[in-house]
Amino acid sequence: MSAARLYRRYLRLCEVWGVDSTKQGRDLGEHIRSQVASAFSQGDLSKIPDLDSCERKLESLERIASNKYFRESDASLPTASGATRDECRDIVSNQGLKAASDFYESSYWTRLKTKWTIR
């Protein structure tokens, strides 16, 4: 496959793959866009040294973007941690990670009081 055709497919992938604003600076969509920009710095005219490897990566990313392996019947099931998909999404957001970091950076006594506070 030519570099120009790969470039167009990568651009289509970037359109499909949204950017998650809750993971700013850590989002896979942002990373993919930056990698495409650096690999195809000259657009359609870019020279890619290993086209086969580039195409395999693209095909893998396309399978992930299309949710090829996602089963709708499992969407409401809890994950291995016991949390739902939405709870996992909240936990790995920048705000969720900051809250966890703040909690674990606090003193042991503060954490103990927080855990045993009646709600």
Biopython code that builds the backbone (N, CA, C, O; Angstrom):
import numpy as np
from Bio.PDB.StructureBuilder import StructureBuilder

atoms = [
    (1, "MET", "N", (0.851, -1.179, 0.000)),
    (1, "MET", "CA", (0.000, 0.000, 0.000)),
    (1, "MET", "C", (0.892, 1.237, 0.000)),
    (1, "MET", "O", (1.956, 1.247, 0.620)),
    (2, "SER", "N", (0.460, 2.249, -0.682)),
    (2, "SER", "CA", (1.258, 3.464, -0.781)),
    (2, "SER", "C", (1.129, 4.314, 0.481)),
    (2, "SER", "O", (0.166, 4.192, 1.238)),
    (3, "ALA", "N", (2.111, 5.167, 0.685)),
    (3, "ALA", "CA", (2.109, 6.056, 1.851)),
    (3, "ALA", "C", (0.932, 7.033, 1.777)),
    (3, "ALA", "O", (0.350, 7.381, 2.805)),
    (4, "ALA", "N", (0.584, 7.471, 0.583)),
    (4, "ALA", "CA", (-0.525, 8.415, 0.423)),
    (4, "ALA", "C", (-1.846, 7.778, 0.856)),
    (4, "ALA", "O", (-2.671, 8.417, 1.509)),
    (5, "ARG", "N", (-2.032, 6.515, 0.484)),
    (5, "ARG", "CA", (-3.262, 5.817, 0.862)),
    (5, "ARG", "C", (-3.296, 5.565, 2.377)),
    (5, "ARG", "O", (-4.342, 5.717, 3.008)),
    (6, "LEU", "N", (-2.168, 5.185, 2.948)),
    (6, "LEU", "CA", (-2.089, 5.003, 4.397)),
    (6, "LEU", "C", (-2.405, 6.304, 5.124)),
    (6, "LEU", "O", (-3.120, 6.310, 6.126)),
    (7, "TYR", "N", (-1.871, 7.391, 4.614)),
    (7, "TYR", "CA", (-2.098, 8.702, 5.224)),
    (7, "TYR", "C", (-3.590, 9.024, 5.257)),
    (7, "TYR", "O", (-4.100, 9.486, 6.278)),
    (8, "ARG", "N", (-4.291, 8.785, 4.154)),
    (8, "ARG", "CA", (-5.726, 9.059, 4.093)),
    (8, "ARG", "C", (-6.493, 8.164, 5.076)),
    (8, "ARG", "O", (-7.449, 8.612, 5.709)),
    (9, "ARG", "N", (-6.072, 6.901, 5.202)),
    (9, "ARG", "CA", (-6.733, 6.005, 6.156)),
    (9, "ARG", "C", (-6.473, 6.458, 7.598)),
    (9, "ARG", "O", (-7.368, 6.386, 8.439)),
    (10, "TYR", "N", (-5.251, 6.923, 7.885)),
    (10, "TYR", "CA", (-4.946, 7.438, 9.224)),
    (10, "TYR", "C", (-5.783, 8.689, 9.517)),
    (10, "TYR", "O", (-6.246, 8.878, 10.642)),
    (11, "LEU", "N", (-5.974, 9.533, 8.515)),
    (11, "LEU", "CA", (-6.810, 10.726, 8.715)),
    (11, "LEU", "C", (-8.256, 10.337, 9.021)),
    (11, "LEU", "O", (-8.892, 10.944, 9.882)),
    (12, "ARG", "N", (-8.776, 9.326, 8.318)),
    (12, "ARG", "CA", (-10.120, 8.838, 8.593)),
    (12, "ARG", "C", (-10.205, 8.286, 10.019)),
    (12, "ARG", "O", (-11.193, 8.503, 10.721)),
    (13, "LEU", "N", (-9.160, 7.572, 10.434)),
    (13, "LEU", "CA", (-9.120, 7.033, 11.793)),
    (13, "LEU", "C", (-9.156, 8.167, 12.821)),
    (13, "LEU", "O", (-9.853, 8.076, 13.832)),
    (14, "CYS", "N", (-8.406, 9.223, 12.556)),
    (14, "CYS", "CA", (-8.389, 10.369, 13.480)),
    (14, "CYS", "C", (-9.755, 11.033, 13.566)),
    (14, "CYS", "O", (-10.125, 11.539, 14.625)),
    (15, "GLU", "N", (-10.514, 11.042, 12.465)),
    (15, "GLU", "CA", (-11.865, 11.599, 12.492)),
    (15, "GLU", "C", (-12.791, 10.749, 13.348)),
    (15, "GLU", "O", (-13.608, 11.276, 14.103)),
    (16, "VAL", "N", (-12.663, 9.427, 13.228)),
    (16, "VAL", "CA", (-13.511, 8.504, 13.973)),
    (16, "VAL", "C", (-13.143, 8.492, 15.455)),
    (16, "VAL", "O", (-14.015, 8.430, 16.322)),
    (17, "TRP", "N", (-11.848, 8.553, 15.733)),
    (17, "TRP", "CA", (-11.372, 8.454, 17.103)),
    (17, "TRP", "C", (-11.498, 9.805, 17.784)),
    (17, "TRP", "O", (-10.741, 10.726, 17.477)),
    (18, "GLY", "N", (-12.410, 9.930, 18.670)),
    (18, "GLY", "CA", (-12.632, 11.194, 19.360)),
    (18, "GLY", "C", (-11.549, 11.486, 20.385)),
    (18, "GLY", "O", (-10.748, 10.619, 20.732)),
    (19, "VAL", "N", (-11.542, 12.712, 20.858)),
    (19, "VAL", "CA", (-10.624, 13.130, 21.912)),
    (19, "VAL", "C", (-11.421, 13.206, 23.202)),
    (19, "VAL", "O", (-12.469, 13.849, 23.254)),
    (20, "ASP", "N", (-10.925, 12.550, 24.243)),
    (20, "ASP", "CA", (-11.592, 12.553, 25.544)),
    (20, "ASP", "C", (-11.046, 13.713, 26.359)),
    (20, "ASP", "O", (-9.898, 13.684, 26.802)),
    (21, "SER", "N", (-11.871, 14.736, 26.557)),
    (21, "SER", "CA", (-11.412, 15.939, 27.255)),
    (21, "SER", "C", (-11.157, 15.692, 28.739)),
    (21, "SER", "O", (-10.485, 16.497, 29.385)),
    (22, "THR", "N", (-11.683, 14.587, 29.296)),
    (22, "THR", "CA", (-11.443, 14.295, 30.707)),
    (22, "THR", "C", (-10.059, 13.710, 30.948)),
    (22, "THR", "O", (-9.622, 13.592, 32.093)),
    (23, "LYS", "N", (-9.364, 13.342, 29.867)),
    (23, "LYS", "CA", (-8.019, 12.767, 29.989)),
    (23, "LYS", "C", (-6.999, 13.623, 29.249)),
    (23, "LYS", "O", (-6.083, 13.095, 28.619)),
    (24, "GLN", "N", (-7.150, 14.908, 29.322)),
    (24, "GLN", "CA", (-6.280, 15.818, 28.602)),
    (24, "GLN", "C", (-4.816, 15.570, 28.954)),
    (24, "GLN", "O", (-4.452, 15.526, 30.129)),
    (25, "GLY", "N", (-3.989, 15.411, 27.939)),
    (25, "GLY", "CA", (-2.573, 15.132, 28.137)),
    (25, "GLY", "C", (-2.268, 13.648, 28.253)),
    (25, "GLY", "O", (-1.104, 13.252, 28.203)),
    (26, "ARG", "N", (-3.309, 12.809, 28.410)),
    (26, "ARG", "CA", (-3.115, 11.372, 28.531)),
    (26, "ARG", "C", (-4.023, 10.596, 27.584)),
    (26, "ARG", "O", (-4.119, 9.373, 27.687)),
    (27, "ASP", "N", (-4.677, 11.278, 26.679)),
    (27, "ASP", "CA", (-5.669, 10.659, 25.814)),
    (27, "ASP", "C", (-5.017, 9.945, 24.643)),
    (27, "ASP", "O", (-4.099, 10.480, 24.021)),
    (28, "LEU", "N", (-5.485, 8.743, 24.338)),
    (28, "LEU", "CA", (-4.939, 7.972, 23.226)),
    (28, "LEU", "C", (-5.209, 8.655, 21.885)),
    (28, "LEU", "O", (-4.370, 8.611, 20.985)),
    (29, "GLY", "N", (-6.375, 9.286, 21.750)),
    (29, "GLY", "CA", (-6.689, 10.006, 20.514)),
    (29, "GLY", "C", (-5.706, 11.132, 20.244)),
    (29, "GLY", "O", (-5.286, 11.335, 19.105)),
    (30, "GLU", "N", (-5.338, 11.865, 21.286)),
    (30, "GLU", "CA", (-4.326, 12.929, 21.147)),
    (30, "GLU", "C", (-2.987, 12.342, 20.718)),
    (30, "GLU", "O", (-2.306, 12.886, 19.849)),
    (31, "HIS", "N", (-2.623, 11.229, 21.338)),
    (31, "HIS", "CA", (-1.338, 10.589, 21.025)),
    (31, "HIS", "C", (-1.309, 10.113, 19.572)),
    (31, "HIS", "O", (-0.311, 10.297, 18.874)),
    (32, "ILE", "N", (-2.396, 9.507, 19.124)),
    (32, "ILE", "CA", (-2.459, 9.026, 17.739)),
    (32, "ILE", "C", (-2.322, 10.199, 16.778)),
    (32, "ILE", "O", (-1.592, 10.106, 15.791)),
    (33, "ARG", "N", (-3.011, 11.296, 17.052)),
    (33, "ARG", "CA", (-2.919, 12.473, 16.181)),
    (33, "ARG", "C", (-1.494, 13.021, 16.113)),
    (33, "ARG", "O", (-1.017, 13.393, 15.041)),
    (34, "SER", "N", (-0.824, 13.071, 17.254)),
    (34, "SER", "CA", (0.550, 13.593, 17.244)),
    (34, "SER", "C", (1.494, 12.656, 16.505)),
    (34, "SER", "O", (2.402, 13.115, 15.812)),
    (35, "GLN", "N", (1.292, 11.347, 16.642)),
    (35, "GLN", "CA", (2.134, 10.386, 15.938)),
    (35, "GLN", "C", (1.907, 10.443, 14.426)),
    (35, "GLN", "O", (2.855, 10.339, 13.648)),
    (36, "VAL", "N", (0.655, 10.607, 14.016)),
    (36, "VAL", "CA", (0.348, 10.728, 12.584)),
    (36, "VAL", "C", (0.982, 11.999, 12.039)),
    (36, "VAL", "O", (1.546, 11.995, 10.945)),
    (37, "ALA", "N", (0.890, 13.088, 12.800)),
    (37, "ALA", "CA", (1.477, 14.357, 12.350)),
    (37, "ALA", "C", (2.991, 14.245, 12.198)),
    (37, "ALA", "O", (3.560, 14.810, 11.263)),
    (38, "SER", "N", (3.646, 13.531, 13.097)),
    (38, "SER", "CA", (5.107, 13.416, 12.990)),
    (38, "SER", "C", (5.520, 12.415, 11.907)),
    (38, "SER", "O", (6.505, 12.642, 11.203)),
    (39, "ALA", "N", (4.777, 11.306, 11.765)),
    (39, "ALA", "CA", (5.134, 10.307, 10.752)),
    (39, "ALA", "C", (4.837, 10.790, 9.344)),
    (39, "ALA", "O", (5.578, 10.483, 8.411)),
    (40, "PHE", "N", (3.760, 11.543, 9.185)),
    (40, "PHE", "CA", (3.358, 12.044, 7.873)),
    (40, "PHE", "C", (3.536, 13.558, 7.837)),
    (40, "PHE", "O", (2.594, 14.291, 7.537)),
    (41, "SER", "N", (4.717, 14.013, 8.136)),
    (41, "SER", "CA", (4.975, 15.454, 8.213)),
    (41, "SER", "C", (4.792, 16.155, 6.870)),
    (41, "SER", "O", (4.533, 17.358, 6.827)),
    (42, "GLN", "N", (4.924, 15.417, 5.785)),
    (42, "GLN", "CA", (4.745, 16.008, 4.455)),
    (42, "GLN", "C", (3.427, 15.583, 3.824)),
    (42, "GLN", "O", (3.255, 15.699, 2.611)),
    (43, "GLY", "N", (2.506, 15.099, 4.627)),
    (43, "GLY", "CA", (1.198, 14.693, 4.118)),
    (43, "GLY", "C", (1.290, 13.493, 3.196)),
    (43, "GLY", "O", (1.958, 12.509, 3.514)),
    (44, "ASP", "N", (0.623, 13.570, 2.055)),
    (44, "ASP", "CA", (0.608, 12.473, 1.087)),
    (44, "ASP", "C", (1.991, 12.146, 0.537)),
    (44, "ASP", "O", (2.220, 11.027, 0.079)),
    (45, "LEU", "N", (2.898, 13.086, 0.573)),
    (45, "LEU", "CA", (4.215, 12.907, -0.022)),
    (45, "LEU", "C", (5.242, 12.325, 0.950)),
    (45, "LEU", "O", (6.409, 12.171, 0.588)),
    (46, "SER", "N", (4.837, 12.006, 2.152)),
    (46, "SER", "CA", (5.768, 11.495, 3.164)),
    (46, "SER", "C", (6.339, 10.142, 2.754)),
    (46, "SER", "O", (5.676, 9.342, 2.093)),
    (47, "LYS", "N", (7.563, 9.910, 3.153)),
    (47, "LYS", "CA", (8.233, 8.634, 2.901)),
    (47, "LYS", "C", (8.215, 7.832, 4.197)),
    (47, "LYS", "O", (8.768, 8.267, 5.207)),
    (48, "ILE", "N", (7.588, 6.675, 4.171)),
    (48, "ILE", "CA", (7.505, 5.803, 5.333)),
    (48, "ILE", "C", (8.459, 4.631, 5.103)),
    (48, "ILE", "O", (8.305, 3.899, 4.125)),
    (49, "PRO", "N", (9.448, 4.440, 5.993)),
    (49, "PRO", "CA", (10.440, 3.392, 5.777)),
    (49, "PRO", "C", (9.865, 1.972, 5.851)),
    (49, "PRO", "O", (10.291, 1.104, 5.090)),
    (50, "ASP", "N", (8.925, 1.722, 6.734)),
    (50, "ASP", "CA", (8.373, 0.378, 6.903)),
    (50, "ASP", "C", (6.854, 0.427, 6.736)),
    (50, "ASP", "O", (6.112, 0.538, 7.712)),
    (51, "LEU", "N", (6.408, 0.342, 5.485)),
    (51, "LEU", "CA", (4.979, 0.450, 5.193)),
    (51, "LEU", "C", (4.174, -0.698, 5.792)),
    (51, "LEU", "O", (3.041, -0.494, 6.229)),
    (52, "ASP", "N", (4.745, -1.908, 5.818)),
    (52, "ASP", "CA", (4.011, -3.059, 6.354)),
    (52, "ASP", "C", (3.707, -2.883, 7.834)),
    (52, "ASP", "O", (2.588, -3.144, 8.276)),
    (53, "SER", "N", (4.687, -2.445, 8.591)),
    (53, "SER", "CA", (4.494, -2.215, 10.014)),
    (53, "SER", "C", (3.464, -1.107, 10.250)),
    (53, "SER", "O", (2.608, -1.214, 11.128)),
    (54, "CYS", "N", (3.561, -0.071, 9.471)),
    (54, "CYS", "CA", (2.633, 1.057, 9.588)),
    (54, "CYS", "C", (1.204, 0.604, 9.277)),
    (54, "CYS", "O", (0.260, 1.030, 9.942)),
    (55, "GLU", "N", (1.048, -0.247, 8.283)),
    (55, "GLU", "CA", (-0.275, -0.743, 7.919)),
    (55, "GLU", "C", (-0.834, -1.673, 8.999)),
    (55, "GLU", "O", (-2.027, -1.615, 9.298)),
    (56, "ARG", "N", (-0.004, -2.520, 9.583)),
    (56, "ARG", "CA", (-0.461, -3.406, 10.666)),
    (56, "ARG", "C", (-0.939, -2.600, 11.871)),
    (56, "ARG", "O", (-1.963, -2.920, 12.475)),
    (57, "LYS", "N", (-0.193, -1.555, 12.214)),
    (57, "LYS", "CA", (-0.609, -0.695, 13.329)),
    (57, "LYS", "C", (-1.945, -0.032, 13.026)),
    (57, "LYS", "O", (-2.817, 0.047, 13.891)),
    (58, "LEU", "N", (-2.099, 0.441, 11.805)),
    (58, "LEU", "CA", (-3.344, 1.090, 11.406)),
    (58, "LEU", "C", (-4.515, 0.122, 11.502)),
    (58, "LEU", "O", (-5.576, 0.483, 12.011)),
    (59, "GLU", "N", (-4.335, -1.096, 11.022)),
    (59, "GLU", "CA", (-5.411, -2.086, 11.078)),
    (59, "GLU", "C", (-5.795, -2.403, 12.521)),
    (59, "GLU", "O", (-6.975, -2.573, 12.825)),
    (60, "SER", "N", (-4.819, -2.482, 13.398)),
    (60, "SER", "CA", (-5.105, -2.730, 14.817)),
    (60, "SER", "C", (-5.894, -1.574, 15.420)),
    (60, "SER", "O", (-6.873, -1.787, 16.134)),
    (61, "LEU", "N", (-5.465, -0.356, 15.130)),
    (61, "LEU", "CA", (-6.182, 0.816, 15.656)),
    (61, "LEU", "C", (-7.591, 0.909, 15.092)),
    (61, "LEU", "O", (-8.511, 1.324, 15.797)),
    (62, "GLU", "N", (-7.773, 0.532, 13.840)),
    (62, "GLU", "CA", (-9.114, 0.544, 13.242)),
    (62, "GLU", "C", (-10.030, -0.475, 13.923)),
    (62, "GLU", "O", (-11.213, -0.206, 14.133)),
    (63, "ARG", "N", (-9.481, -1.648, 14.269)),
    (63, "ARG", "CA", (-10.289, -2.652, 14.979)),
    (63, "ARG", "C", (-10.704, -2.132, 16.357)),
    (63, "ARG", "O", (-11.837, -2.338, 16.790)),
    (64, "ILE", "N", (-9.784, -1.464, 17.035)),
    (64, "ILE", "CA", (-10.111, -0.907, 18.354)),
    (64, "ILE", "C", (-11.158, 0.197, 18.207)),
    (64, "ILE", "O", (-12.126, 0.239, 18.965)),
    (65, "ALA", "N", (-10.969, 1.084, 17.243)),
    (65, "ALA", "CA", (-11.888, 2.217, 17.044)),
    (65, "ALA", "C", (-13.293, 1.756, 16.671)),
    (65, "ALA", "O", (-14.276, 2.410, 17.018)),
    (66, "SER", "N", (-13.389, 0.640, 15.971)),
    (66, "SER", "CA", (-14.706, 0.151, 15.548)),
    (66, "SER", "C", (-15.350, -0.753, 16.600)),
    (66, "SER", "O", (-16.444, -1.273, 16.381)),
    (67, "ASN", "N", (-14.679, -0.944, 17.744)),
    (67, "ASN", "CA", (-15.181, -1.814, 18.812)),
    (67, "ASN", "C", (-15.475, -3.217, 18.298)),
    (67, "ASN", "O", (-16.495, -3.812, 18.645)),
    (68, "LYS", "N", (-14.590, -3.735, 17.482)),
    (68, "LYS", "CA", (-14.787, -5.043, 16.873)),
    (68, "LYS", "C", (-15.029, -6.132, 17.918)),
    (68, "LYS", "O", (-15.833, -7.035, 17.690)),
    (69, "TYR", "N", (-14.355, -6.059, 19.038)),
    (69, "TYR", "CA", (-14.444, -7.117, 20.034)),
    (69, "TYR", "C", (-15.403, -6.795, 21.183)),
    (69, "TYR", "O", (-15.490, -7.559, 22.145)),
    (70, "PHE", "N", (-16.110, -5.694, 21.094)),
    (70, "PHE", "CA", (-17.050, -5.279, 22.138)),
    (70, "PHE", "C", (-18.333, -6.075, 21.997)),
    (70, "PHE", "O", (-18.885, -6.197, 20.903)),
    (71, "ARG", "N", (-18.802, -6.615, 23.113)),
    (71, "ARG", "CA", (-20.070, -7.325, 23.109)),
    (71, "ARG", "C", (-21.066, -6.494, 23.894)),
    (71, "ARG", "O", (-20.861, -6.209, 25.074)),
    (72, "GLU", "N", (-22.140, -6.108, 23.235)),
    (72, "GLU", "CA", (-23.151, -5.256, 23.864)),
    (72, "GLU", "C", (-23.748, -5.925, 25.092)),
    (72, "GLU", "O", (-24.139, -5.240, 26.037)),
    (73, "SER", "N", (-23.826, -7.241, 25.094)),
    (73, "SER", "CA", (-24.416, -7.946, 26.238)),
    (73, "SER", "C", (-23.577, -7.772, 27.506)),
    (73, "SER", "O", (-24.100, -7.914, 28.612)),
    (74, "ASP", "N", (-22.281, -7.467, 27.362)),
    (74, "ASP", "CA", (-21.405, -7.299, 28.519)),
    (74, "ASP", "C", (-21.314, -5.854, 28.998)),
    (74, "ASP", "O", (-20.630, -5.578, 29.983)),
    (75, "ALA", "N", (-21.985, -4.932, 28.326)),
    (75, "ALA", "CA", (-21.833, -3.502, 28.623)),
    (75, "ALA", "C", (-22.281, -3.149, 30.031)),
    (75, "ALA", "O", (-21.682, -2.280, 30.666)),
    (76, "SER", "N", (-23.317, -3.800, 30.531)),
    (76, "SER", "CA", (-23.827, -3.439, 31.851)),
    (76, "SER", "C", (-23.192, -4.250, 32.970)),
    (76, "SER", "O", (-23.432, -3.976, 34.146)),
    (77, "LEU", "N", (-22.391, -5.237, 32.622)),
    (77, "LEU", "CA", (-21.746, -6.063, 33.651)),
    (77, "LEU", "C", (-20.622, -5.297, 34.326)),
    (77, "LEU", "O", (-19.955, -4.482, 33.690)),
    (78, "PRO", "N", (-20.409, -5.553, 35.603)),
    (78, "PRO", "CA", (-19.281, -4.905, 36.276)),
    (78, "PRO", "C", (-17.955, -5.473, 35.770)),
    (78, "PRO", "O", (-17.900, -6.591, 35.257)),
    (79, "THR", "N", (-16.918, -4.706, 35.919)),
    (79, "THR", "CA", (-15.588, -5.132, 35.494)),
    (79, "THR", "C", (-14.969, -6.010, 36.568)),
    (79, "THR", "O", (-15.615, -6.313, 37.571)),
    (80, "ALA", "N", (-13.739, -6.415, 36.369)),
    (80, "ALA", "CA", (-13.045, -7.251, 37.348)),
    (80, "ALA", "C", (-12.927, -6.544, 38.693)),
    (80, "ALA", "O", (-12.875, -7.198, 39.735)),
    (81, "SER", "N", (-12.883, -5.225, 38.678)),
    (81, "SER", "CA", (-12.782, -4.460, 39.922)),
    (81, "SER", "C", (-14.130, -4.315, 40.627)),
    (81, "SER", "O", (-14.191, -3.877, 41.776)),
    (82, "GLY", "N", (-15.213, -4.686, 39.929)),
    (82, "GLY", "CA", (-16.543, -4.536, 40.498)),
    (82, "GLY", "C", (-17.211, -3.230, 40.097)),
    (82, "GLY", "O", (-18.386, -3.016, 40.398)),
    (83, "ALA", "N", (-16.482, -2.364, 39.428)),
    (83, "ALA", "CA", (-17.025, -1.078, 38.992)),
    (83, "ALA", "C", (-17.653, -1.223, 37.613)),
    (83, "ALA", "O", (-17.250, -2.078, 36.824)),
    (84, "THR", "N", (-18.635, -0.389, 37.331)),
    (84, "THR", "CA", (-19.249, -0.390, 36.006)),
    (84, "THR", "C", (-18.355, 0.372, 35.030)),
    (84, "THR", "O", (-17.366, 0.985, 35.432)),
    (85, "ARG", "N", (-18.707, 0.330, 33.756)),
    (85, "ARG", "CA", (-17.927, 1.048, 32.743)),
    (85, "ARG", "C", (-17.875, 2.542, 33.019)),
    (85, "ARG", "O", (-16.821, 3.167, 32.893)),
    (86, "ASP", "N", (-19.010, 3.112, 33.394)),
    (86, "ASP", "CA", (-19.055, 4.552, 33.666)),
    (86, "ASP", "C", (-18.213, 4.910, 34.891)),
    (86, "ASP", "O", (-17.535, 5.937, 34.902)),
    (87, "GLU", "N", (-18.258, 4.070, 35.911)),
    (87, "GLU", "CA", (-17.446, 4.324, 37.100)),
    (87, "GLU", "C", (-15.954, 4.240, 36.758)),
    (87, "GLU", "O", (-15.158, 5.043, 37.245)),
    (88, "CYS", "N", (-15.582, 3.278, 35.933)),
    (88, "CYS", "CA", (-14.174, 3.159, 35.507)),
    (88, "CYS", "C", (-13.747, 4.402, 34.727)),
    (88, "CYS", "O", (-12.642, 4.910, 34.914)),
    (89, "ARG", "N", (-14.628, 4.887, 33.852)),
    (89, "ARG", "CA", (-14.325, 6.082, 33.070)),
    (89, "ARG", "C", (-14.098, 7.280, 33.990)),
    (89, "ARG", "O", (-13.200, 8.088, 33.755)),
    (90, "ASP", "N", (-14.918, 7.390, 35.041)),
    (90, "ASP", "CA", (-14.757, 8.490, 36.000)),
    (90, "ASP", "C", (-13.459, 8.350, 36.794)),
    (90, "ASP", "O", (-12.790, 9.344, 37.074)),
    (91, "ILE", "N", (-13.113, 7.145, 37.148)),
    (91, "ILE", "CA", (-11.913, 6.902, 37.950)),
    (91, "ILE", "C", (-10.645, 7.287, 37.188)),
    (91, "ILE", "O", (-9.739, 7.890, 37.761)),
    (92, "VAL", "N", (-10.577, 6.942, 35.899)),
    (92, "VAL", "CA", (-9.358, 7.213, 35.134)),
    (92, "VAL", "C", (-9.331, 8.600, 34.507)),
    (92, "VAL", "O", (-8.379, 8.945, 33.807)),
    (93, "SER", "N", (-10.369, 9.397, 34.753)),
    (93, "SER", "CA", (-10.325, 10.780, 34.273)),
    (93, "SER", "C", (-9.296, 11.556, 35.090)),
    (93, "SER", "O", (-8.891, 11.114, 36.165)),
    (94, "ASN", "N", (-8.878, 12.702, 34.584)),
    (94, "ASN", "CA", (-7.900, 13.523, 35.304)),
    (94, "ASN", "C", (-8.406, 13.900, 36.687)),
    (94, "ASN", "O", (-7.635, 13.900, 37.647)),
    (95, "GLN", "N", (-9.694, 14.222, 36.805)),
    (95, "GLN", "CA", (-10.270, 14.589, 38.102)),
    (95, "GLN", "C", (-10.266, 13.401, 39.060)),
    (95, "GLN", "O", (-9.960, 13.558, 40.242)),
    (96, "GLY", "N", (-10.607, 12.205, 38.551)),
    (96, "GLY", "CA", (-10.615, 11.018, 39.385)),
    (96, "GLY", "C", (-9.228, 10.658, 39.887)),
    (96, "GLY", "O", (-9.057, 10.295, 41.051)),
    (97, "LEU", "N", (-8.237, 10.759, 39.010)),
    (97, "LEU", "CA", (-6.863, 10.468, 39.415)),
    (97, "LEU", "C", (-6.346, 11.499, 40.410)),
    (97, "LEU", "O", (-5.592, 11.159, 41.322)),
    (98, "LYS", "N", (-6.745, 12.755, 40.239)),
    (98, "LYS", "CA", (-6.328, 13.797, 41.189)),
    (98, "LYS", "C", (-6.938, 13.548, 42.562)),
    (98, "LYS", "O", (-6.267, 13.697, 43.583)),
    (99, "ALA", "N", (-8.215, 13.167, 42.583)),
    (99, "ALA", "CA", (-8.877, 12.882, 43.861)),
    (99, "ALA", "C", (-8.210, 11.707, 44.561)),
    (99, "ALA", "O", (-8.007, 11.742, 45.774)),
    (100, "ALA", "N", (-7.868, 10.666, 43.806)),
    (100, "ALA", "CA", (-7.191, 9.507, 44.399)),
    (100, "ALA", "C", (-5.814, 9.889, 44.908)),
    (100, "ALA", "O", (-5.396, 9.452, 45.980)),
    (101, "SER", "N", (-5.113, 10.702, 44.141)),
    (101, "SER", "CA", (-3.781, 11.151, 44.548)),
    (101, "SER", "C", (-3.856, 11.978, 45.825)),
    (101, "SER", "O", (-3.056, 11.789, 46.741)),
    (102, "ASP", "N", (-4.821, 12.899, 45.885)),
    (102, "ASP", "CA", (-4.994, 13.719, 47.087)),
    (102, "ASP", "C", (-5.320, 12.856, 48.294)),
    (102, "ASP", "O", (-4.837, 13.103, 49.399)),
    (103, "PHE", "N", (-6.153, 11.834, 48.070)),
    (103, "PHE", "CA", (-6.537, 10.953, 49.165)),
    (103, "PHE", "C", (-5.325, 10.192, 49.701)),
    (103, "PHE", "O", (-5.124, 10.129, 50.914)),
    (104, "TYR", "N", (-4.521, 9.619, 48.819)),
    (104, "TYR", "CA", (-3.397, 8.805, 49.263)),
    (104, "TYR", "C", (-2.211, 9.628, 49.748)),
    (104, "TYR", "O", (-1.340, 9.104, 50.443)),
    (105, "GLU", "N", (-2.165, 10.897, 49.394)),
    (105, "GLU", "CA", (-1.106, 11.772, 49.898)),
    (105, "GLU", "C", (-1.448, 12.330, 51.275)),
    (105, "GLU", "O", (-0.590, 12.889, 51.959)),
    (106, "SER", "N", (-2.709, 12.173, 51.675)),
    (106, "SER", "CA", (-3.094, 12.646, 53.004)),
    (106, "SER", "C", (-2.556, 11.688, 54.065)),
    (106, "SER", "O", (-2.087, 10.596, 53.741)),
    (107, "SER", "N", (-2.623, 12.091, 55.312)),
    (107, "SER", "CA", (-2.083, 11.270, 56.392)),
    (107, "SER", "C", (-2.939, 10.023, 56.600)),
    (107, "SER", "O", (-4.096, 9.966, 56.183)),
    (108, "TYR", "N", (-2.360, 9.058, 57.236)),
    (108, "TYR", "CA", (-3.066, 7.819, 57.516)),
    (108, "TYR", "C", (-4.309, 8.108, 58.362)),
    (108, "TYR", "O", (-5.376, 7.552, 58.102)),
    (109, "TRP", "N", (-4.178, 8.964, 59.361)),
    (109, "TRP", "CA", (-5.287, 9.291, 60.238)),
    (109, "TRP", "C", (-6.436, 9.935, 59.462)),
    (109, "TRP", "O", (-7.599, 9.613, 59.705)),
    (110, "THR", "N", (-6.128, 10.829, 58.543)),
    (110, "THR", "CA", (-7.158, 11.490, 57.732)),
    (110, "THR", "C", (-7.872, 10.467, 56.856)),
    (110, "THR", "O", (-9.094, 10.511, 56.716)),
    (111, "ARG", "N", (-7.114, 9.553, 56.270)),
    (111, "ARG", "CA", (-7.732, 8.514, 55.440)),
    (111, "ARG", "C", (-8.628, 7.617, 56.270)),
    (111, "ARG", "O", (-9.712, 7.237, 55.827)),
    (112, "LEU", "N", (-8.185, 7.277, 57.467)),
    (112, "LEU", "CA", (-8.965, 6.427, 58.348)),
    (112, "LEU", "C", (-10.274, 7.111, 58.745)),
    (112, "LEU", "O", (-11.329, 6.478, 58.769)),
    (113, "LYS", "N", (-10.198, 8.412, 59.058)),
    (113, "LYS", "CA", (-11.409, 9.155, 59.412)),
    (113, "LYS", "C", (-12.363, 9.228, 58.223)),
    (113, "LYS", "O", (-13.575, 9.099, 58.390)),
    (114, "THR", "N", (-11.824, 9.433, 57.032)),
    (114, "THR", "CA", (-12.653, 9.517, 55.823)),
    (114, "THR", "C", (-13.358, 8.195, 55.564)),
    (114, "THR", "O", (-14.528, 8.161, 55.184)),
    (115, "LYS", "N", (-12.631, 7.117, 55.774)),
    (115, "LYS", "CA", (-13.194, 5.787, 55.494)),
    (115, "LYS", "C", (-14.325, 5.454, 56.450)),
    (115, "LYS", "O", (-15.313, 4.838, 56.050)),
    (116, "TRP", "N", (-14.194, 5.851, 57.695)),
    (116, "TRP", "CA", (-15.170, 5.452, 58.706)),
    (116, "TRP", "C", (-16.209, 6.530, 59.004)),
    (116, "TRP", "O", (-16.978, 6.395, 59.956)),
    (117, "THR", "N", (-16.244, 7.585, 58.214)),
    (117, "THR", "CA", (-17.254, 8.621, 58.409)),
    (117, "THR", "C", (-18.610, 8.073, 57.967)),
    (117, "THR", "O", (-18.729, 7.486, 56.891)),
    (118, "ILE", "N", (-19.629, 8.267, 58.801)),
    (118, "ILE", "CA", (-20.966, 7.799, 58.462)),
    (118, "ILE", "C", (-21.576, 8.776, 57.459)),
    (118, "ILE", "O", (-21.571, 9.991, 57.657)),
    (119, "ARG", "N", (-22.083, 8.220, 56.412)),
    (119, "ARG", "CA", (-22.652, 9.049, 55.340)),
    (119, "ARG", "C", (-24.127, 8.991, 55.331)),
    (119, "ARG", "O", (-24.764, 9.629, 54.494)),
]
sb = StructureBuilder()
sb.init_structure("model")
sb.init_model(0)
sb.init_chain("A")
sb.init_seg("    ")
for serial, (resi, resn, name, xyz) in enumerate(atoms, 1):
    if name == "N":
        sb.init_residue(resn, " ", resi, " ")
    sb.init_atom(name, np.array(xyz, "f"), 0.0, 1.0, " ", f" {name:<3s}", serial, name[0])
structure = sb.get_structure()
